Amino acid sequence: MFALEAIFENPTQLYRAYMPFIRHGGLFFVTSKEYQLGERISARYRLPGDLEWHTFEGPVVWCNPLGSQGGRPPGVGLGFEIENNPHKDRIEKALVGHATQDQLTSTM
């Protein structure tokens, strides 16, 4: 069983959750459950237009508590731990031509 999961229905949702500023990339998951920085969590996600689940386990590298500034949703960001991991490449390919610097994200 996975502690966190996300289905990204469109590139905008994926862009808001992707964390390219983390060393090997990462994903933000909306949740009201509290986790601690460094805690290892199992997660799965689906990309826009994809029926396949992609799974990974990673450390909590970002926390948005309830009531975060800027209307950001509560949740945690999990980091991908290895360089050249398939998740980072897969997500960046799904975002080609869709993401702009002007869009808000769930983290920064």
Long-range contacts (C-beta under 8 A, 24 or more apart in sequence): 1-42, 2-42, 2-43, 2-44, 2-55, 3-41, 3-42, 3-43, 4-29, 4-31, 4-41, 4-42, 4-43, 4-44, 4-76, 4-78, 5-29, 5-43, 5-44, 5-45, 5-53, 6-30, 6-43, 6-44, 6-45, 6-46, 7-45, 7-46, 8-45, 8-46, 8-47, 8-48, 9-48, 10-48, 11-48, 11-94, 11-95, 11-98, 11-99, 12-98, 12-103, 13-48, 14-47, 14-48, 14-91, 14-94, 14-95, 15-95, 15-98, 15-99, 15-103, 15-105, 16-103, 16-104, 16-105, 16-106, 17-105, 17-106, 18-91, 18-92, 18-95, 18-105, 19-61, 19-62, 19-77, 19-79, 19-105, 19-107, 20-92, 21-108, 22-61, 22-62, 22-77, 22-79, 22-80, 23-79, 24-79, 24-80, 24-81, 24-82, 24-83, 24-85, 24-88, 25-79, 25-80, 25-85, 25-87, 25-88, 25-91, 25-92, 26-58, 26-61, 26-62, 26-77, 26-78, 26-79, 26-80, 27-77, 27-78, 27-80, 27-87, 27-91, 28-62, 28-64, 28-75, 28-76, 28-77, 28-105, 28-106, 28-107, 29-75, 29-76, 29-77, 29-78, 30-73, 30-74, 30-75, 30-106, 31-74, 31-75, 31-76, 32-66, 32-74, 34-63, 34-65, 35-60, 35-63, 35-76, 36-60, 37-61, 37-63, 41-76, 41-78, 43-78, 47-90, 47-91, 47-94, 48-94, 54-86, 54-87, 54-90, 56-80, 56-85, 56-87, 62-107, 64-106, 64-107, 70-104, 72-106, 72-107, 73-106, 75-106, 77-107
